[in-house]
């Protein structure tokens, strides 16, 4: 939040697998996402999260299709 290009985010909990979640963040463009993804700040936060979860976070990038 509060980063250039960030629009919004939400966290969804998987119903059939307790403890598994999907975090969706919306960005104005992939350019802004890449700036955040490559930042030291994000890396430090993600390392702490991964350590708590005991596994590495997986990332996928999707594009909105207004059809």
N, CA, C and O of each residue as an XYZ file, in Angstrom:
268
protein
N       0.833     -1.182      0.000
C       0.000      0.000      0.000
C       0.879      1.248      0.000
O       1.952      1.273      0.603
N       0.413      2.250     -0.671
C       1.152      3.499     -0.684
C       2.342      3.510     -1.624
O       3.136      4.450     -1.607
N       2.476      2.475     -2.446
C       3.590      2.424     -3.391
C       3.117      2.936     -4.746
O       1.944      2.778     -5.083
N       4.005      3.544     -5.529
C       3.605      4.057     -6.837
C       2.975      2.955     -7.696
O       3.538      1.870     -7.842
N       1.805      3.248     -8.260
C       1.144      2.314     -9.154
C       0.241      1.293     -8.479
O      -0.510      0.588     -9.153
N       0.307      1.206     -7.149
C      -0.527      0.236     -6.431
C      -1.972      0.716     -6.408
O      -2.234      1.881     -6.109
N      -2.909     -0.172     -6.722
C      -4.330      0.179     -6.735
C      -5.039     -0.414     -5.525
O      -5.634      0.315     -4.732
N      -4.977     -1.736     -5.381
C      -5.672     -2.385     -4.275
C      -5.194     -3.823     -4.118
O      -4.423     -4.332     -4.931
N      -5.665     -4.455     -3.069
C      -5.319     -5.847     -2.841
C      -6.363     -6.539     -1.994
O      -7.141     -5.891     -1.294
N      -6.377     -7.869     -2.060
C      -7.273     -8.652     -1.226
C      -6.648    -10.016     -0.967
O      -5.816    -10.493     -1.740
N      -7.059    -10.629      0.123
C      -6.566    -11.948      0.489
C      -7.754    -12.903      0.546
O      -8.753    -12.630      1.212
N      -7.632    -14.021     -0.160
C      -8.674    -15.039     -0.200
C      -8.160    -16.294      0.488
O      -7.035    -16.721      0.233
N      -8.969    -16.888      1.357
C      -8.607    -18.123      2.048
C      -9.209    -19.297      1.299
O     -10.388    -19.280      0.946
N      -8.405    -20.305      1.061
C      -8.875    -21.485      0.345
C      -9.751    -22.325      1.266
O      -9.337    -22.670      2.372
N     -10.947    -22.651      0.820
C     -11.919    -23.343      1.664
C     -11.591    -24.818      1.866
O     -11.844    -25.369      2.938
N     -11.024    -25.469      0.832
C     -10.762    -26.904      0.934
C      -9.373    -27.239      1.470
O      -9.061    -28.408      1.695
N      -8.540    -26.224      1.676
C      -7.195    -26.433      2.219
C      -6.918    -25.357      3.265
O      -6.377    -24.299      2.943
N      -7.290    -25.628      4.520
C      -7.040    -24.638      5.579
C      -5.566    -24.230      5.621
O      -4.671    -25.067      5.507
N      -5.341    -22.949      5.783
C      -3.974    -22.445      5.859
C      -3.421    -21.978      4.526
O      -2.365    -21.348      4.485
N      -4.115    -22.275      3.437
C      -3.650    -21.826      2.128
C      -4.439    -20.585      1.714
O      -5.661    -20.540      1.857
N      -3.729    -19.580      1.201
C      -4.363    -18.323      0.819
C      -3.870    -17.872     -0.549
O      -2.821    -18.297     -1.033
N      -4.652    -17.010     -1.142
C      -4.289    -16.350     -2.391
C      -4.366    -14.852     -2.145
O      -5.398    -14.337     -1.714
N      -3.279    -14.162     -2.418
C      -3.255    -12.710     -2.265
C      -3.229    -12.107     -3.661
O      -2.353    -12.418     -4.469
N      -4.195    -11.246     -3.935
C      -4.302    -10.583     -5.235
C      -4.012     -9.103     -5.033
O      -4.647     -8.445     -4.209
N      -3.057     -8.588     -5.783
C      -2.804     -7.151     -5.736
C      -2.979     -6.598     -7.144
O      -2.608     -7.240     -8.126
N      -3.544     -5.409     -7.229
C      -3.796     -4.766     -8.516
C      -2.862     -3.571     -8.656
O      -2.707     -2.767     -7.737
N      -2.241     -3.476     -9.839
C      -1.272     -2.422    -10.134
C      -1.653     -1.734    -11.432
O      -2.286     -2.339    -12.297
N      -1.275     -0.487    -11.569
C      -1.588      0.269    -12.792
C      -0.938     -0.352    -14.018
O      -1.492     -0.277    -15.114
N       0.226     -0.961    -13.850
C       0.908     -1.653    -14.948
C       1.929     -2.619    -14.366
O       2.285     -2.541    -13.190
N       2.390     -3.528    -15.213
C       3.414     -4.483    -14.783
C       4.714     -3.755    -14.436
O       5.517     -4.245    -13.641
N       4.910     -2.594    -15.035
C       6.089     -1.776    -14.708
C       6.139     -1.467    -13.211
O       7.177     -1.634    -12.570
N       5.006     -1.014    -12.660
C       4.966     -0.688    -11.234
C       5.127     -1.932    -10.371
O       5.798     -1.908     -9.340
N       4.498     -3.018    -10.812
C       4.658     -4.278    -10.062
C       6.132     -4.686    -10.021
O       6.642     -5.061     -8.965
N       6.811     -4.614    -11.157
C       8.229     -4.997    -11.204
C       9.080     -4.098    -10.321
O      10.023     -4.571     -9.687
N       8.764     -2.814    -10.270
C       9.510     -1.915     -9.369
C       9.376     -2.395     -7.929
O      10.367     -2.477     -7.202
N       8.164     -2.710     -7.522
C       7.926     -3.185     -6.160
C       8.577     -4.550     -5.958
O       9.236     -4.778     -4.943
N       8.397     -5.455     -6.911
C       8.924     -6.812     -6.783
C      10.442     -6.813     -6.626
O      10.984     -7.629     -5.880
N      11.122     -5.922     -7.309
C      12.582     -5.867     -7.272
C      13.131     -5.043     -6.112
O      14.347     -4.945     -5.947
N      12.256     -4.454     -5.311
C      12.724     -3.594     -4.225
C      13.250     -4.391     -3.039
O      12.783     -5.494     -2.756
N      14.211     -3.822     -2.366
C      14.788     -4.424     -1.161
C      13.728     -4.522     -0.060
O      13.691     -5.499      0.687
N      12.881     -3.519      0.034
C      11.824     -3.511      1.048
C      10.907     -4.735      0.894
O      10.621     -5.426      1.872
N      10.451     -4.997     -0.334
C       9.581     -6.140     -0.573
C      10.293     -7.448     -0.279
O       9.710     -8.358      0.310
N      11.539     -7.545     -0.683
C      12.320     -8.753     -0.454
C      12.459     -9.063      1.031
O      12.329    -10.216      1.443
N      12.718     -8.051      1.823
C      12.844     -8.250      3.271
C      11.524     -8.706      3.888
O      11.501     -9.609      4.723
N      10.425     -8.077      3.472
C       9.108     -8.469      3.974
C       8.797     -9.907      3.559
O       8.337    -10.710      4.371
N       9.050    -10.223      2.295
C       8.727    -11.554      1.789
C       9.555    -12.639      2.468
O       9.052    -13.732      2.727
N      10.797    -12.351      2.753
C      11.631    -13.320      3.458
C      11.058    -13.653      4.833
O      11.079    -14.809      5.254
N      10.554    -12.652      5.524
C       9.940    -12.878      6.832
C       8.673    -13.721      6.708
O       8.441    -14.633      7.502
N       7.858    -13.405      5.703
C       6.627    -14.169      5.480
C       6.949    -15.622      5.150
O       6.355    -16.537      5.720
N       7.879    -15.833      4.241
C       8.250    -17.190      3.846
C       8.809    -17.984      5.018
O       8.555    -19.182      5.151
N       9.566    -17.309      5.858
C      10.127    -17.962      7.040
C       9.004    -18.405      7.984
O       9.044    -19.511      8.522
N       8.017    -17.551      8.180
C       6.885    -17.897      9.043
C       6.063    -19.045      8.462
O       5.615    -19.925      9.196
N       5.867    -19.033      7.149
C       5.057    -20.065      6.499
C       5.813    -21.369      6.283
O       5.207    -22.431      6.139
N       7.138    -21.284      6.260
C       7.944    -22.479      6.039
C       8.004    -22.910      4.590
O       8.351    -24.053      4.294
N       7.670    -22.011      3.689
C       7.768    -22.309      2.260
C       7.885    -21.009      1.471
O       7.564    -19.927      1.963
N       8.354    -21.148      0.235
C       8.563    -19.983     -0.617
C       7.254    -19.566     -1.287
O       6.501    -20.411     -1.772
N       6.992    -18.283     -1.310
C       5.808    -17.748     -1.962
C       5.938    -17.881     -3.474
O       7.009    -17.665     -4.040
N       4.830    -18.241     -4.117
C       4.797    -18.357     -5.575
C       4.088    -17.133     -6.146
O       3.096    -16.664     -5.588
N       4.597    -16.625     -7.250
C       4.029    -15.449     -7.899
C       3.581    -15.802     -9.301
O       4.232    -16.586     -9.992
N       2.469    -15.222     -9.719
C       1.983    -15.328    -11.088
C       1.426    -13.965    -11.467
O       0.830    -13.282    -10.634
N       1.617    -13.567    -12.712
C       1.133    -12.272    -13.173
C       0.016    -12.505    -14.183
O       0.172    -13.262    -15.142
N      -1.107    -11.842    -13.950
C      -2.261    -11.930    -14.829
C      -2.602    -10.545    -15.353
O      -2.311     -9.529    -14.721
N      -3.218    -10.530    -16.508
C      -3.651     -9.275    -17.102
C      -5.183     -9.271    -17.167
O      -5.797    -10.279    -17.515
N      -5.781     -8.151    -16.836
C      -7.234     -8.009    -16.891
C      -7.715     -8.028    -18.336
O      -7.176     -7.320    -19.187
N      -8.727     -8.837    -18.605
C      -9.335     -8.917    -19.934
C     -10.774     -8.423    -19.812
O     -11.616     -9.148    -19.281
N     -11.086     -7.213    -20.286
C     -12.394     -6.613    -20.081
C     -13.529     -7.208    -20.916
O     -14.647     -6.696    -20.868
N     -13.275     -8.267    -21.674
C     -14.338     -8.859    -22.506
C     -15.476     -9.339    -21.712
O     -16.443     -9.859    -22.269
